[in-house]
Amino acid sequence: MKSNLCHIFLNILNPEKSFPYYKEFLKYFDYEIEFENDQYLGMTNGVIDIWLQHTDMKYRDDKFHRKKTGINHFAFRVDTKDDVDKFYSEFLKSKNIKVLYNTPKPFPENTENYYAVYFEDPDRLKLEVCFY
């Protein structure tokens, strides 16, 4: 049986920071707002939906760390290496968003043509834009 990922649901600490961040970030990749209120933001590209939810009060002291069990990061694949560089200059650099690991750069240890930029959202969830 074949299946595809249909949505990702993220709990976030601060909607005032994360909602605008993800709206700009996802709109860069042609996502559109599907639903929004003060607790939820849902965006879609017609294939995969990404939902953000304000973390329940009783869990807000439990900070995210990508080295713990659970998600480490998620990646957005683009068509060319130049698209990674374009995203870096048009989005990350222009907004002074700090990149991780001195990226963008090649990662030949992943695959021969792997090229990526890594960065974090306001809750420090690692995000990646890559080509391979």
N, C-alpha and C positions, 0 to 999 in steps of 0.2 A: 504494500500500500504506500503510495506516494503522499507526502504532506509538505506544506510550506508554512513557514512562520507567518502568523497573521497579525499579532500585536505584541507589544512590550508595554508593561505597566510599571512605572517607577514611582516609588514614594519619595517625596522631596520635603526638605525641612522648611524652605522659605519660598512660598509662591510669588512673593513680590520680587524676588531675584530670579528664580528659576523659570517662571512662566515667560517673562520677556526674553530671557536668554534662549530658551528652546524655540520660542516663536521665530526669532531671527535666524537661529541656526537651522531649523528645519525648513523654513521658507527658502533658504538658500538652495536647498535640494528639492524644491517644488512641492513640499508638503503644504497642505491647507488645513486651517482650523476646522475641525469637525464639531467640537463642543468646547465651551469654556464657561466656567463660573469661578467663584472665589476659591473653591476647593479642588477643581479638576480642570485639566486642559487635555483635549484629545486632538491629535493631528494625524492626517493621513496623506499618503501619496497614491492612494487607490489600490495599493497592494499590501502594505504594512502600516498598521496604525501604531502610534506611540502616544501613550497616555501618561500623564503626570497627576499625582494625587498628593495633597498635603498629608504628611505623615500624621497618624493618630497621635494625640497628645501623650499618651503613656509610653510611646517609643521614641520621642524626639531627643532624648538624651543619649540614645544608642547611635553614635556616629558611624557612618559608612567607612569601611576600609577595604580596598580591593584585594588585600592579601588574606582576608578572612574567607571562610567558606562562603560561596555564593558567586555572584557575577564579578568578573575582573574588569571587563570593559565591553563596549560594543562598537562595531565598525561600520562605516558607510563606504562602500566600494564605488569608485568612479571609473570612467572609461580610459583615462590616460594619466601618465605621470604629470603632465602639464596641468591637468585638472587638480591634482593634489597641490601643486605649487600655486595655482590660481586661488584655490580656497585659502591657502595659507596667507597670501598677500591681501586678498580682498576681504577676508573675514577675520581671521585670527590676528594678523599683524595690524590691520586697520583699527581693531578694537582693543589692542594691547592685551590680548589673551595670551597668557604664558603657555608656551609649548613644553612638552616633556622630552627628555632624551636627545636634546639638540636636533630636533626634527624640523622640517621634513628631510628625510634621507632614505637611502636604500637599506633593506634588511635582507641580505642574501641568505642569511641563516633560515629565513622563513621559506622563500622560494627564490628562484633565480632573478625574477623581475620585481620582487616585492618592494614597494616604495610607499612610505606613509608619514603622516604627521599625527602626533598624539597630543592631547590636551585634556583639561578637566572641566566639568560643569561646576556650578556654584557649590554643590555638595561634595565635590571631589571625585565624582564618578568619572573614570577615564573613558574618553571618546577617541575614536580614530577615524581618519579619512585615508583610504588606501587605494592603491592600484596594484594589480598583479595579474 
